[in-house]
Amino acid sequence: MYGGLSDRAAAVAWAAEMLRRRDVLFLDTETTGLDGRAEIVEIAVVDARGRVLLDTLVRPLRPIPPDAQAIHGITDRMVAGAPMWPEVHAELARLFRECPHVVVYNAAFDRRVIAQTARQHCLPPPIAEWHCAMLQYAAYAGQRHPDTGGYRWHRLDRAAAALGVPRPTHRALGDALACRSVVAAMAGLGERLAPRR
C-alpha cells in the first residue's frame, strides 16, 4: 500500500509523481551479458519530458559475446571508437547529481551493472535514488504469480504492448523512452507526454 491506496492505485500515483517531478531521469543500458563480469556497451538517459540527455555507445574492456550481440545488435566494431566507461561515468554522475531520482525498467539489473562496470574501472558507483518501473507495472497489472502469490513481472515489451505505447527496441535509447511511455500510460497521461526532441 502507498498512502492507504490499493496496489494499482499506488502504482498510478507513483507514475504520476515520477512524471511531475523535475528531478527524475529514465535510464536504460545494453550490456555484454548478465553475469558479474558484464559491462555496459550502451547507455541512454532521458528526462521526464522525454528529452535525450545522454545516448552513447561504451567501449568495454572485453569483447562483446555473440549471444549479447544477437540481442541488441551492438558489435565490437561499433564500439571500437566509443568512449570508455570513465568518460561516460563522469557525465552520468553529473546527471545524477542534478536529477537524483532514476526510473528504470528492472532497476535492480541496471543498477548492478552500472556499479560493476564502475568497479572494473576503480570508480565508485554513481549515487541515485532508484525506482523500478517493472515492479510498479507488476502492481498496476495485478496478475498474481501462481507459485509465489506475488505480482507477476512482465517484460518491457509486454507492458508496452498491453498499454498501447511504442515498443522497446533492445537499444538503450529506445528502451529508456519505452520505459517513460509505460510510466506515462500508467499515470493516464499517454500521448500528452509524447517525447520532445
C-alpha positions as CSV (number, residue, x, y, z in Angstrom):
1,M,0.0,0.0,0.0
2,Y,1.1,3.6,-0.8
3,G,-0.6,6.1,1.4
4,G,-3.5,3.8,2.1
5,L,-4.2,3.2,-1.6
6,S,-4.7,-0.1,-3.3
7,D,-1.6,-1.5,-5.0
8,R,-2.8,-0.5,-8.5
9,A,-3.8,3.0,-7.3
10,A,-0.5,3.3,-5.6
11,A,1.3,2.4,-8.9
12,V,-0.7,5.1,-10.7
13,A,0.1,7.6,-8.0
14,W,3.8,6.7,-8.2
15,A,3.8,7.1,-12.0
16,A,2.1,10.5,-11.8
17,E,4.6,11.6,-9.2
18,M,7.6,10.5,-11.3
19,L,6.4,12.5,-14.3
20,R,5.5,15.5,-12.2
21,R,8.9,15.8,-10.6
22,R,11.7,17.8,-12.2
23,D,14.5,15.7,-10.7
24,V,13.6,12.4,-12.5
25,L,15.6,10.6,-15.2
26,F,14.6,7.5,-17.2
27,L,17.6,5.2,-18.0
28,D,18.4,2.0,-19.9
29,T,21.6,0.1,-20.6
30,E,22.7,-2.6,-23.0
31,T,25.4,-4.9,-21.8
32,T,27.9,-7.7,-22.6
33,G,25.8,-10.1,-20.6
34,L,24.0,-10.8,-17.4
35,D,26.7,-12.1,-15.1
36,G,29.0,-10.5,-12.5
37,R,31.6,-9.6,-15.2
38,A,29.0,-7.9,-17.6
39,E,29.9,-4.4,-18.8
40,I,27.8,-1.7,-20.3
41,V,28.1,-1.2,-24.1
42,E,25.4,1.4,-24.4
43,I,23.6,3.8,-22.1
44,A,20.8,6.3,-22.6
45,V,19.2,8.8,-20.2
46,V,16.1,10.9,-20.9
47,D,14.3,13.3,-18.6
48,A,10.6,13.3,-17.6
49,R,9.7,15.3,-20.7
50,G,11.5,12.8,-23.0
51,R,14.5,15.0,-23.8
52,V,17.6,12.9,-24.6
53,L,20.3,13.8,-22.1
54,L,22.8,11.0,-22.8
55,D,22.9,8.5,-25.6
56,T,26.2,6.8,-26.2
57,L,27.9,3.5,-27.0
58,V,30.5,2.5,-24.5
59,R,33.7,0.6,-25.3
60,P,34.0,-2.4,-22.9
61,L,37.2,-3.9,-21.6
62,R,36.4,-7.3,-23.1
63,P,34.8,-8.4,-26.5
64,I,31.0,-8.4,-26.7
65,P,29.9,-12.1,-26.7
66,P,27.9,-13.3,-29.7
67,D,24.8,-14.1,-27.6
68,A,24.7,-10.5,-26.3
69,Q,25.3,-9.1,-29.9
70,A,22.3,-11.3,-31.0
71,I,20.0,-9.4,-28.6
72,H,21.0,-5.8,-29.1
73,G,22.9,-5.9,-32.3
74,I,25.9,-3.9,-30.9
75,T,29.2,-5.3,-32.2
76,D,32.8,-4.8,-31.3
77,R,33.4,-2.8,-34.4
78,M,30.5,-0.4,-33.4
79,V,32.1,0.3,-30.0
80,A,35.7,0.5,-31.2
81,G,35.7,4.3,-31.3
82,A,33.3,4.8,-28.4
83,P,34.2,6.4,-25.1
84,M,35.3,4.1,-22.3
85,W,33.4,3.9,-19.1
86,P,35.3,6.6,-17.1
87,E,34.3,9.3,-19.5
88,V,30.6,8.2,-19.5
89,H,30.7,7.7,-15.7
90,A,31.6,11.4,-15.2
91,E,28.6,12.6,-17.3
92,L,26.3,10.1,-15.6
93,A,27.4,11.2,-12.1
94,R,26.7,14.8,-13.1
95,L,23.2,14.0,-14.4
96,F,22.5,12.0,-11.2
97,R,23.6,15.0,-9.0
98,E,21.2,17.2,-10.9
99,C,18.3,14.7,-11.0
100,P,18.8,12.0,-8.4
101,H,15.6,10.0,-9.0
102,V,16.3,7.4,-11.6
103,V,13.5,5.2,-13.1
104,V,14.5,2.0,-14.9
105,Y,12.5,-1.0,-16.1
106,N,14.2,-3.7,-14.0
107,A,16.2,-1.2,-11.9
108,A,18.0,-3.9,-9.9
109,F,19.8,-5.1,-13.1
110,D,20.8,-1.8,-14.4
111,R,21.9,-0.5,-11.0
112,R,24.1,-3.6,-10.6
113,V,25.7,-3.5,-14.0
114,I,26.4,0.2,-13.6
115,A,28.1,-0.5,-10.3
116,Q,30.1,-3.4,-11.5
117,T,31.2,-1.5,-14.7
118,A,32.3,1.3,-12.4
119,R,34.2,-1.1,-10.1
120,Q,36.0,-2.6,-13.1
121,H,37.4,0.9,-13.7
122,C,38.1,1.6,-10.0
123,L,35.3,4.1,-9.8
124,P,32.6,4.4,-7.2
125,P,29.0,3.7,-8.4
126,P,27.2,7.0,-9.1
127,I,24.7,7.8,-6.4
128,A,21.0,7.9,-7.2
129,E,17.6,7.0,-5.8
130,W,16.5,4.1,-7.9
131,H,12.9,3.4,-8.9
132,C,11.8,0.2,-10.6
133,A,9.1,0.7,-13.2
134,M,8.9,-3.1,-13.7
135,L,7.8,-3.7,-10.1
136,Q,5.3,-0.8,-10.3
137,Y,3.9,-2.1,-13.5
138,A,3.5,-5.6,-11.9
139,A,1.3,-4.0,-9.2
140,Y,-0.5,-2.0,-11.8
141,A,-1.3,-5.1,-13.9
142,G,-2.3,-7.0,-10.8
143,Q,-1.6,-10.5,-12.1
144,R,-0.6,-12.9,-9.4
145,H,2.1,-15.5,-9.9
146,P,0.6,-19.0,-9.3
147,D,3.7,-20.2,-7.3
148,T,4.7,-17.2,-5.2
149,G,1.4,-15.3,-4.9
150,G,3.2,-12.1,-5.6
151,Y,2.6,-9.9,-8.6
152,R,3.9,-11.4,-11.9
153,W,6.7,-9.5,-13.5
154,H,6.3,-8.5,-17.2
155,R,9.0,-7.8,-19.8
156,L,9.1,-4.2,-21.0
157,D,7.8,-5.2,-24.5
158,R,4.7,-6.9,-23.0
159,A,4.0,-3.9,-20.7
160,A,4.3,-1.6,-23.7
161,A,2.0,-3.7,-25.8
162,A,-0.6,-4.0,-23.1
163,L,-0.6,-0.2,-22.6
164,G,-0.5,0.6,-26.4
165,V,2.7,2.6,-26.3
166,P,5.7,2.3,-28.6
167,R,7.6,-1.0,-28.1
168,P,11.2,-1.2,-26.9
169,T,13.9,-1.7,-29.4
170,H,16.6,-3.6,-27.4
171,R,18.7,-0.4,-27.7
172,A,19.3,1.8,-24.8
173,L,17.5,5.0,-26.1
174,G,14.5,3.2,-27.4
175,D,14.1,1.2,-24.2
176,A,14.5,4.3,-22.0
177,L,11.8,6.1,-24.0
178,A,9.6,3.0,-23.8
179,C,10.0,2.9,-20.1
180,R,9.0,6.5,-19.9
181,S,6.0,5.8,-22.1
182,V,4.9,2.9,-19.9
183,V,5.1,5.1,-16.8
184,A,3.1,7.9,-18.6
185,A,0.4,5.4,-19.7
186,M,0.2,4.1,-16.1
187,A,-0.3,7.7,-15.0
188,G,-3.1,8.1,-17.5
189,L,-1.1,10.7,-19.5
190,G,-0.3,8.7,-22.6
191,E,0.2,10.7,-25.7
192,R,0.0,14.0,-23.9
193,L,3.6,13.3,-22.8
194,A,5.0,12.4,-26.3
195,P,8.8,12.7,-26.3
196,R,10.2,16.1,-27.2
197,R,13.5,16.1,-29.1
